[in-house]
Amino acid sequence: MNQQMSQWEDFAARHSVGDVVSGHVVKIVPFGAFVEIEGVHGLLVEHDQPAEGATVSVRIAQIDHDKQRFSLTAV
C-alpha cells in the first residue's frame, strides 16, 4: 500500500461528514481552494477565499470514499 492511500484511509477512518477540522491552504484555484488536512487535500468552495498558506477551520461537507476526495465548507 502506498503512502498516499494509507493517508487517505487513516483520514477517512477518523473523520465523518460534519466534522470541523483545521488545515492549511495549499493552492488557490478559480473555483475554490485546496486545503491539506492530515496529508490529504480537500476542496473548499467559497466566495471569500483565504490566502495560500493560511490556516483555516473548515467543516467536512462530503466524503467520496470511492474517488478518495472530500469537500469542505467554511466554519
A tleap script that builds the chain and sets N, CA, C and O, in Angstrom:
source leaprc.protein.ff14SB
mol = sequence {
  NMET ASN GLN GLN MET SER GLN TRP GLU ASP
  PHE ALA ALA ARG HIE SER VAL GLY ASP VAL
  VAL SER GLY HIE VAL VAL LYS ILE VAL PRO
  PHE GLY ALA PHE VAL GLU ILE GLU GLY VAL
  HIE GLY LEU LEU VAL GLU HIE ASP GLN PRO
  ALA GLU GLY ALA THR VAL SER VAL ARG ILE
  ALA GLN ILE ASP HIE ASP LYS GLN ARG PHE
  SER LEU THR ALA CVAL
}
set mol.1.N position { 0.854 -1.180 0.000 }
set mol.1.CA position { 0.000 0.000 0.000 }
set mol.1.C position { 0.894 1.234 0.000 }
set mol.1.O position { 1.837 1.338 0.784 }
set mol.2.N position { 0.572 2.186 -0.914 }
set mol.2.CA position { 1.410 3.374 -0.966 }
set mol.2.C position { 1.016 4.361 0.132 }
set mol.2.O position { -0.051 4.243 0.735 }
set mol.3.N position { 1.882 5.325 0.379 }
set mol.3.CA position { 1.685 6.270 1.488 }
set mol.3.C position { 0.434 7.119 1.294 }
set mol.3.O position { -0.286 7.385 2.256 }
set mol.4.N position { 0.167 7.548 0.058 }
set mol.4.CA position { -0.999 8.392 -0.189 }
set mol.4.C position { -2.286 7.634 0.133 }
set mol.4.O position { -3.191 8.197 0.749 }
set mol.5.N position { -2.382 6.376 -0.271 }
set mol.5.CA position { -3.573 5.583 0.023 }
set mol.5.C position { -3.711 5.374 1.526 }
set mol.5.O position { -4.818 5.429 2.062 }
set mol.6.N position { -2.605 5.137 2.198 }
set mol.6.CA position { -2.620 4.953 3.647 }
set mol.6.C position { -3.092 6.232 4.345 }
set mol.6.O position { -3.873 6.166 5.294 }
set mol.7.N position { -2.624 7.388 3.882 }
set mol.7.CA position { -3.052 8.661 4.476 }
set mol.7.C position { -4.550 8.850 4.275 }
set mol.7.O position { -5.247 9.290 5.189 }
set mol.8.N position { -5.052 8.521 3.080 }
set mol.8.CA position { -6.481 8.645 2.827 }
set mol.8.C position { -7.276 7.726 3.758 }
set mol.8.O position { -8.250 8.160 4.372 }
set mol.9.N position { -6.870 6.473 3.866 }
set mol.9.CA position { -7.582 5.524 4.720 }
set mol.9.C position { -7.566 5.970 6.179 }
set mol.9.O position { -8.574 5.840 6.873 }
set mol.10.N position { -6.446 6.490 6.650 }
set mol.10.CA position { -6.363 6.998 8.024 }
set mol.10.C position { -7.311 8.183 8.211 }
set mol.10.O position { -8.033 8.258 9.206 }
set mol.11.N position { -7.304 9.103 7.253 }
set mol.11.CA position { -8.175 10.265 7.323 }
set mol.11.C position { -9.641 9.833 7.340 }
set mol.11.O position { -10.411 10.273 8.194 }
set mol.12.N position { -10.021 8.977 6.404 }
set mol.12.CA position { -11.415 8.541 6.282 }
set mol.12.C position { -11.881 7.764 7.512 }
set mol.12.O position { -13.059 7.816 7.864 }
set mol.13.N position { -10.982 7.053 8.160 }
set mol.13.CA position { -11.357 6.291 9.356 }
set mol.13.C position { -11.593 7.204 10.558 }
set mol.13.O position { -12.379 6.867 11.444 }
set mol.14.N position { -10.925 8.346 10.596 }
set mol.14.CA position { -11.018 9.250 11.752 }
set mol.14.C position { -12.087 10.322 11.614 }
set mol.14.O position { -12.510 10.897 12.617 }
set mol.15.N position { -12.538 10.608 10.383 }
set mol.15.CA position { -13.423 11.749 10.163 }
set mol.15.C position { -14.726 11.359 9.480 }
set mol.15.O position { -14.806 10.374 8.746 }
set mol.16.N position { -15.749 12.176 9.753 }
set mol.16.CA position { -17.079 11.990 9.167 }
set mol.16.C position { -17.580 13.326 8.644 }
set mol.16.O position { -17.047 14.383 8.983 }
set mol.17.N position { -18.616 13.261 7.810 }
set mol.17.CA position { -19.276 14.476 7.341 }
set mol.17.C position { -19.770 15.241 8.572 }
set mol.17.O position { -20.356 14.662 9.486 }
set mol.18.N position { -19.522 16.536 8.575 }
set mol.18.CA position { -19.924 17.389 9.688 }
set mol.18.C position { -18.802 17.717 10.650 }
set mol.18.O position { -18.915 18.663 11.429 }
set mol.19.N position { -17.713 16.949 10.610 }
set mol.19.CA position { -16.577 17.231 11.492 }
set mol.19.C position { -15.963 18.586 11.140 }
set mol.19.O position { -15.880 18.955 9.969 }
set mol.20.N position { -15.536 19.314 12.159 }
set mol.20.CA position { -14.806 20.563 11.965 }
set mol.20.C position { -13.328 20.251 12.186 }
set mol.20.O position { -12.943 19.698 13.216 }
set mol.21.N position { -12.507 20.615 11.198 }
set mol.21.CA position { -11.079 20.325 11.237 }
set mol.21.C position { -10.293 21.570 10.847 }
set mol.21.O position { -10.853 22.532 10.320 }
set mol.22.N position { -9.009 21.542 11.109 }
set mol.22.CA position { -8.125 22.641 10.763 }
set mol.22.C position { -7.143 22.151 9.703 }
set mol.22.O position { -6.672 21.015 9.761 }
set mol.23.N position { -6.836 23.017 8.733 }
set mol.23.CA position { -5.887 22.642 7.695 }
set mol.23.C position { -5.205 23.868 7.117 }
set mol.23.O position { -5.484 24.999 7.514 }
set mol.24.N position { -4.306 23.624 6.171 }
set mol.24.CA position { -3.547 24.698 5.527 }
set mol.24.C position { -3.940 24.788 4.057 }
set mol.24.O position { -4.041 23.777 3.363 }
set mol.25.N position { -4.158 26.011 3.599 }
set mol.25.CA position { -4.480 26.242 2.196 }
set mol.25.C position { -3.206 26.020 1.382 }
set mol.25.O position { -2.195 26.688 1.599 }
set mol.26.N position { -3.269 25.073 0.442 }
set mol.26.CA position { -2.076 24.761 -0.345 }
set mol.26.C position { -2.152 25.288 -1.771 }
set mol.26.O position { -1.123 25.447 -2.428 }
set mol.27.N position { -3.380 25.563 -2.264 }
set mol.27.CA position { -3.488 26.062 -3.630 }
set mol.27.C position { -4.831 26.766 -3.804 }
set mol.27.O position { -5.874 26.267 -3.379 }
set mol.28.N position { -4.782 27.928 -4.433 }
set mol.28.CA position { -5.980 28.682 -4.785 }
set mol.28.C position { -6.289 28.395 -6.254 }
set mol.28.O position { -5.401 28.477 -7.103 }
set mol.29.N position { -7.539 28.061 -6.554 }
set mol.29.CA position { -7.984 27.817 -7.922 }
set mol.29.C position { -9.223 28.684 -8.167 }
set mol.29.O position { -9.821 29.167 -7.206 }
set mol.30.N position { -9.628 28.896 -9.437 }
set mol.30.CA position { -10.766 29.780 -9.712 }
set mol.30.C position { -12.070 29.385 -9.002 }
set mol.30.O position { -12.918 30.241 -8.747 }
set mol.31.N position { -12.230 28.116 -8.688 }
set mol.31.CA position { -13.483 27.641 -8.091 }
set mol.31.C position { -13.375 27.351 -6.602 }
set mol.31.O position { -14.306 26.797 -6.017 }
set mol.32.N position { -12.249 27.715 -5.971 }
set mol.32.CA position { -12.101 27.490 -4.536 }
set mol.32.C position { -10.649 27.398 -4.121 }
set mol.32.O position { -9.771 28.039 -4.699 }
set mol.33.N position { -10.419 26.580 -3.099 }
set mol.33.CA position { -9.059 26.415 -2.581 }
set mol.33.C position { -8.878 24.968 -2.122 }
set mol.33.O position { -9.800 24.357 -1.582 }
set mol.34.N position { -7.691 24.435 -2.342 }
set mol.34.CA position { -7.375 23.109 -1.832 }
set mol.34.C position { -6.737 23.267 -0.459 }
set mol.34.O position { -5.802 24.046 -0.272 }
set mol.35.N position { -7.260 22.517 0.488 }
set mol.35.CA position { -6.810 22.578 1.874 }
set mol.35.C position { -6.238 21.218 2.250 }
set mol.35.O position { -6.884 20.189 2.054 }
set mol.36.N position { -5.015 21.218 2.795 }
set mol.36.CA position { -4.388 19.976 3.240 }
set mol.36.C position { -4.734 19.734 4.702 }
set mol.36.O position { -4.521 20.583 5.568 }
set mol.37.N position { -5.277 18.544 4.947 }
set mol.37.CA position { -5.634 18.120 6.296 }
set mol.37.C position { -5.057 16.727 6.490 }
set mol.37.O position { -5.464 15.785 5.810 }
set mol.38.N position { -4.123 16.592 7.403 }
set mol.38.CA position { -3.514 15.298 7.730 }
set mol.38.C position { -2.960 14.580 6.499 }
set mol.38.O position { -3.076 13.361 6.373 }
set mol.39.N position { -2.357 15.353 5.595 }
set mol.39.CA position { -1.690 14.762 4.444 }
set mol.39.C position { -2.564 14.544 3.228 }
set mol.39.O position { -2.059 14.114 2.191 }
set mol.40.N position { -3.859 14.824 3.313 }
set mol.40.CA position { -4.744 14.691 2.157 }
set mol.40.C position { -5.371 16.054 1.856 }
set mol.40.O position { -5.493 16.902 2.739 }
set mol.41.N position { -5.768 16.250 0.593 }
set mol.41.CA position { -6.290 17.543 0.161 }
set mol.41.C position { -7.780 17.459 -0.081 }
set mol.41.O position { -8.273 16.515 -0.698 }
set mol.42.N position { -8.497 18.468 0.415 }
set mol.42.CA position { -9.923 18.601 0.175 }
set mol.42.C position { -10.186 19.932 -0.487 }
set mol.42.O position { -9.355 20.838 -0.432 }
set mol.43.N position { -11.347 20.052 -1.116 }
set mol.43.CA position { -11.701 21.278 -1.831 }
set mol.43.C position { -12.644 22.124 -1.006 }
set mol.43.O position { -13.720 21.677 -0.607 }
set mol.44.N position { -12.229 23.348 -0.757 }
set mol.44.CA position { -13.040 24.346 -0.068 }
set mol.44.C position { -13.596 25.287 -1.123 }
set mol.44.O position { -12.842 25.993 -1.793 }
set mol.45.N position { -14.915 25.295 -1.270 }
set mol.45.CA position { -15.565 26.168 -2.238 }
set mol.45.C position { -16.270 27.270 -1.468 }
set mol.45.O position { -17.185 27.004 -0.689 }
set mol.46.N position { -15.847 28.499 -1.684 }
set mol.46.CA position { -16.487 29.637 -1.029 }
set mol.46.C position { -16.166 30.904 -1.788 }
set mol.46.O position { -15.261 30.931 -2.622 }
set mol.47.N position { -16.907 31.947 -1.496 }
set mol.47.CA position { -16.724 33.204 -2.215 }
set mol.47.C position { -15.520 33.989 -1.693 }
set mol.47.O position { -14.782 34.572 -2.488 }
set mol.48.N position { -15.307 34.017 -0.390 }
set mol.48.CA position { -14.173 34.734 0.202 }
set mol.48.C position { -13.053 33.740 0.480 }
set mol.48.O position { -12.987 33.147 1.556 }
set mol.49.N position { -12.182 33.568 -0.495 }
set mol.49.CA position { -11.139 32.564 -0.373 }
set mol.49.C position { -10.017 33.051 0.533 }
set mol.49.O position { -9.625 34.216 0.478 }
set mol.50.N position { -9.506 32.153 1.365 }
set mol.50.CA position { -8.358 32.506 2.199 }
set mol.50.C position { -7.101 32.579 1.346 }
set mol.50.O position { -7.092 32.126 0.202 }
set mol.51.N position { -6.064 33.137 1.893 }
set mol.51.CA position { -4.786 33.234 1.185 }
set mol.51.C position { -4.059 31.898 1.213 }
set mol.51.O position { -4.207 31.117 2.154 }
set mol.52.N position { -3.278 31.645 0.183 }
set mol.52.CA position { -2.453 30.437 0.148 }
set mol.52.C position { -1.514 30.452 1.345 }
set mol.52.O position { -0.891 31.473 1.635 }
set mol.53.N position { -1.413 29.332 2.036 }
set mol.53.CA position { -0.571 29.223 3.221 }
set mol.53.C position { -1.315 29.480 4.522 }
set mol.53.O position { -0.792 29.206 5.602 }
set mol.54.N position { -2.532 30.005 4.429 }
set mol.54.CA position { -3.313 30.308 5.631 }
set mol.54.C position { -3.795 29.031 6.312 }
set mol.54.O position { -4.026 28.014 5.659 }
set mol.55.N position { -3.943 29.100 7.627 }
set mol.55.CA position { -4.551 28.013 8.390 }
set mol.55.C position { -6.029 28.349 8.538 }
set mol.55.O position { -6.389 29.457 8.937 }
set mol.56.N position { -6.883 27.374 8.210 }
set mol.56.CA position { -8.322 27.607 8.237 }
set mol.56.C position { -9.032 26.496 9.004 }
set mol.56.O position { -8.569 25.357 9.050 }
set mol.57.N position { -10.160 26.849 9.600 }
set mol.57.CA position { -11.061 25.867 10.196 }
set mol.57.C position { -12.191 25.644 9.207 }
set mol.57.O position { -12.808 26.594 8.726 }
set mol.58.N position { -12.455 24.388 8.910 }
set mol.58.CA position { -13.460 24.040 7.904 }
set mol.58.C position { -14.299 22.863 8.395 }
set mol.58.O position { -13.901 22.119 9.291 }
set mol.59.N position { -15.468 22.722 7.782 }
set mol.59.CA position { -16.352 21.597 8.091 }
set mol.59.C position { -16.342 20.646 6.892 }
set mol.59.O position { -16.409 21.091 5.747 }
set mol.60.N position { -16.259 19.359 7.150 }
set mol.60.CA position { -16.305 18.369 6.078 }
set mol.60.C position { -17.748 18.279 5.589 }
set mol.60.O position { -18.644 17.893 6.340 }
set mol.61.N position { -17.966 18.638 4.321 }
set mol.61.CA position { -19.315 18.673 3.750 }
set mol.61.C position { -19.676 17.349 3.084 }
set mol.61.O position { -20.834 16.932 3.107 }
set mol.62.N position { -18.686 16.694 2.492 }
set mol.62.CA position { -18.947 15.455 1.766 }
set mol.62.C position { -17.660 14.647 1.686 }
set mol.62.O position { -16.573 15.208 1.541 }
set mol.63.N position { -17.787 13.334 1.782 }
set mol.63.CA position { -16.643 12.434 1.613 }
set mol.63.C position { -17.012 11.415 0.550 }
set mol.63.O position { -18.026 10.727 0.666 }
set mol.64.N position { -16.189 11.317 -0.486 }
set mol.64.CA position { -16.386 10.335 -1.552 }
set mol.64.C position { -15.298 9.276 -1.389 }
set mol.64.O position { -14.164 9.463 -1.830 }
set mol.65.N position { -15.654 8.173 -0.757 }
set mol.65.CA position { -14.669 7.124 -0.479 }
set mol.65.C position { -14.163 6.466 -1.761 }
set mol.65.O position { -12.987 6.112 -1.847 }
set mol.66.N position { -15.029 6.298 -2.750 }
set mol.66.CA position { -14.620 5.646 -3.999 }
set mol.66.C position { -13.571 6.454 -4.752 }
set mol.66.O position { -12.615 5.889 -5.283 }
set mol.67.N position { -13.744 7.769 -4.800 }
set mol.67.CA position { -12.806 8.631 -5.522 }
set mol.67.C position { -11.730 9.213 -4.616 }
set mol.67.O position { -10.853 9.945 -5.074 }
set mol.68.N position { -11.799 8.887 -3.339 }
set mol.68.CA position { -10.837 9.355 -2.330 }
set mol.68.C position { -10.678 10.879 -2.363 }
set mol.68.O position { -9.580 11.414 -2.523 }
set mol.69.N position { -11.822 11.552 -2.204 }
set mol.69.CA position { -11.794 13.016 -2.152 }
set mol.69.C position { -12.902 13.487 -1.204 }
set mol.69.O position { -13.832 12.750 -0.874 }
set mol.70.N position { -12.760 14.745 -0.785 }
set mol.70.CA position { -13.763 15.311 0.109 }
set mol.70.C position { -13.892 16.791 -0.149 }
set mol.70.O position { -12.963 17.441 -0.628 }
set mol.71.N position { -15.073 17.321 0.180 }
set mol.71.CA position { -15.314 18.741 0.003 }
set mol.71.C position { -15.523 19.387 1.366 }
set mol.71.O position { -15.921 18.733 2.330 }
set mol.72.N position { -15.246 20.674 1.422 }
set mol.72.CA position { -15.248 21.411 2.670 }
set mol.72.C position { -16.078 22.680 2.541 }
set mol.72.O position { -16.258 23.213 1.446 }
set mol.73.N position { -16.581 23.157 3.680 }
set mol.73.CA position { -17.232 24.456 3.747 }
set mol.73.C position { -16.578 25.248 4.871 }
set mol.73.O position { -16.009 24.676 5.801 }
set mol.74.N position { -16.666 26.560 4.775 }
set mol.74.CA position { -16.107 27.419 5.818 }
set mol.74.C position { -16.927 27.286 7.095 }
set mol.74.O position { -18.134 27.048 7.047 }
set mol.75.N position { -16.270 27.438 8.222 }
set mol.75.CA position { -16.955 27.379 9.523 }
set mol.75.C position { -17.363 28.781 9.915 }
set mol.75.O position { -17.956 28.977 10.975 }
savepdb mol mol.pdb
quit
